[in-house]
Amino acid sequence: MKNLKLDRGAFFIEFYYTGLSIMNSKDLAAYVKLNRWYFDRMNFEIQEQFRQMYRNLKRMEVENGQKN
């Protein structure tokens, strides 16, 4: 992804759906770090969803890397 930083005044829903569309762990981690303000204000369940998504992406990347 080219621009991971959300524009000032972006909506929480934009943060959420943009995060869900990221398909690798490195970009997801960078996205959350760059937009920490939004992440910190999301409810616990959504934060956990992002954490679980990161773990799943990381696991799939490791599995695919070992096969190739």
Secondary structure, 3 states (H helix, E strand, C coil): CCCCCCCCCCCHHHHHHHHHCCCCHHHHHHHHHHCHHHHHHCCHHHHHHHHHHHHHHHHHHHHHHHHC
